[in-house]
Amino acid sequence: MKRDEIPDSLKSVTEPGALSGEILIRQASLDDIRLIQDMARIIWADTYAGYISEEDQSRVLEHSYSQASLKKSIEDDIFLLAEISGEAAGYIDMGRQDEVLHLHRLYVMSKFQRLGTGRRLLDEAIAVAKRCSGDGFPSPAEKGSIPKVVVATVEEGNQKARRFYRKMGFAEEGSTTMTIQGVKMPLIYIVMRLS
Ligand SMILES: CC(C)(COP(=O)(O)OP(=O)(O)OC[C@H]1O[C@@H](n2cnc3c(N)ncnc32)[C@H](O)[C@@H]1OP(=O)(O)O)[C@@H](O)C(=O)NCCC(=O)NCCS
């Protein structure tokens, strides 16, 4: 989404300098693609060391974090960045389909984990989704388009993230295996119903 298309309802989280506590949450722009790719490489290496090889991580990242893939996500989804004291701290990418929010990516740099960054990103993205309707963005939320549920998948072996999601109110509801670029990833479906 271009900055001049951002609705007033989103301004509170998109304007530079919009601070809440110590964490700045802002809308990602196409200029942030390189930054997001760099963060992803670092966080993936920390998170998946031991069970996704470096080679497989690179293959998946090249595909899932390509320029084209991130451009589409930034333009179509709610894509927010967190900054702490001017430093990039993490990001969230949440898509929307009618009443369902699809949490595609939520990643926080290890030095900023356990400080409330993940919770803030998740809360803000849900708040933005509640304020704005999907395709009609930036029109006000319409009756029937209020999001009712957040769905995501989490790597089966990623116990830290599974604990975080349980704390956030997600329930684990089944499992699957996804193959990305030949890399098999056992995943757990997680669901959070919104009030
Ligand atoms: C999972 C992740 C997004 C959580 O973000 P975070 O900023 O560390 O989490 P927060 O500080 O906002 O924590 C929110 C709550 O979850 C709890 N929590 C977070 N990580 C936890 C863990 N490893 N174990 C137990 N509880 C945890 C916190 O204690 C906190 O609860 P509280 O508010 O009652 O104290 C972050 O750790 C991360 O990016 N990990 C690596 C990448 C990843 O796995 N992403 C998810 C891919 S599906």
PDBQT file of the ligand as one rigid body, heavy atoms in Angstrom, charges set to zero:
ROOT
HETATM    1  C1  LIG A 201       7.671 -16.296  18.809  1.00  0.00    +0.000 C 
HETATM    2  C2  LIG A 201       7.990 -14.815  18.866  1.00  0.00    +0.000 C 
HETATM    3  C3  LIG A 201       7.348 -14.088  17.689  1.00  0.00    +0.000 C 
HETATM    4  C4  LIG A 201       7.440 -14.238  20.187  1.00  0.00    +0.000 C 
HETATM    5  O1  LIG A 201       7.750 -12.860  20.232  1.00  0.00    +0.000 OA
HETATM    6  P1  LIG A 201       8.293 -12.179  21.559  1.00  0.00    +0.000 P 
HETATM    7  O2  LIG A 201       8.458 -10.737  21.291  1.00  0.00    +0.000 OA
HETATM    8  O3  LIG A 201       9.487 -12.907  22.029  1.00  0.00    +0.000 OA
HETATM    9  O4  LIG A 201       7.109 -12.465  22.583  1.00  0.00    +0.000 OA
HETATM   10  P2  LIG A 201       6.506 -11.463  23.677  1.00  0.00    +0.000 P 
HETATM   11  O5  LIG A 201       7.629 -10.880  24.469  1.00  0.00    +0.000 OA
HETATM   12  O6  LIG A 201       5.586 -10.505  23.020  1.00  0.00    +0.000 OA
HETATM   13  O7  LIG A 201       5.707 -12.477  24.583  1.00  0.00    +0.000 OA
HETATM   14  C5  LIG A 201       4.312 -12.436  24.733  1.00  0.00    +0.000 C 
HETATM   15  C6  LIG A 201       3.926 -13.468  25.785  1.00  0.00    +0.000 C 
HETATM   16  O8  LIG A 201       4.334 -14.763  25.343  1.00  0.00    +0.000 OA
HETATM   17  C7  LIG A 201       5.214 -15.342  26.299  1.00  0.00    +0.000 C 
HETATM   18  N1  LIG A 201       6.311 -16.021  25.611  1.00  0.00    +0.000 N 
HETATM   19  C8  LIG A 201       7.035 -15.543  24.580  1.00  0.00    +0.000 A 
HETATM   20  N2  LIG A 201       7.984 -16.433  24.239  1.00  0.00    +0.000 NA
HETATM   21  C9  LIG A 201       7.842 -17.459  25.107  1.00  0.00    +0.000 A 
HETATM   22  C10 LIG A 201       8.559 -18.665  25.298  1.00  0.00    +0.000 A 
HETATM   23  N3  LIG A 201       9.612 -18.982  24.535  1.00  0.00    +0.000 N 
HETATM   24  N4  LIG A 201       8.162 -19.499  26.290  1.00  0.00    +0.000 NA
HETATM   25  C11 LIG A 201       7.116 -19.195  27.094  1.00  0.00    +0.000 A 
HETATM   26  N5  LIG A 201       6.391 -18.037  26.958  1.00  0.00    +0.000 NA
HETATM   27  C12 LIG A 201       6.776 -17.206  25.986  1.00  0.00    +0.000 A 
HETATM   28  C13 LIG A 201       5.785 -14.179  27.084  1.00  0.00    +0.000 C 
HETATM   29  O9  LIG A 201       6.170 -14.566  28.380  1.00  0.00    +0.000 OA
HETATM   30  C14 LIG A 201       4.639 -13.211  27.093  1.00  0.00    +0.000 C 
HETATM   31  O10 LIG A 201       3.724 -13.514  28.114  1.00  0.00    +0.000 OA
HETATM   32  P3  LIG A 201       3.360 -12.399  29.218  1.00  0.00    +0.000 P 
HETATM   33  O11 LIG A 201       2.945 -11.181  28.429  1.00  0.00    +0.000 OA
HETATM   34  O12 LIG A 201       2.274 -13.023  30.003  1.00  0.00    +0.000 OA
HETATM   35  O13 LIG A 201       4.616 -12.185  29.946  1.00  0.00    +0.000 OA
HETATM   36  C15 LIG A 201       9.524 -14.570  18.871  1.00  0.00    +0.000 C 
HETATM   37  O14 LIG A 201      10.092 -15.275  19.934  1.00  0.00    +0.000 OA
HETATM   38  C16 LIG A 201      10.204 -14.980  17.596  1.00  0.00    +0.000 C 
HETATM   39  O15 LIG A 201      10.243 -14.226  16.646  1.00  0.00    +0.000 OA
HETATM   40  N6  LIG A 201      10.775 -16.183  17.574  1.00  0.00    +0.000 N 
HETATM   41  C17 LIG A 201      11.567 -16.604  16.423  1.00  0.00    +0.000 C 
HETATM   42  C18 LIG A 201      10.782 -16.663  15.140  1.00  0.00    +0.000 C 
HETATM   43  C19 LIG A 201       9.551 -17.514  15.251  1.00  0.00    +0.000 C 
HETATM   44  O16 LIG A 201       9.601 -18.633  15.748  1.00  0.00    +0.000 OA
HETATM   45  N7  LIG A 201       8.457 -16.979  14.739  1.00  0.00    +0.000 N 
HETATM   46  C20 LIG A 201       7.207 -17.688  14.656  1.00  0.00    +0.000 C 
HETATM   47  C21 LIG A 201       7.235 -18.475  13.392  1.00  0.00    +0.000 C 
HETATM   48  S1  LIG A 201       5.712 -19.343  13.185  1.00  0.00    +0.000 SA
ENDROOT
TORSDOF 0
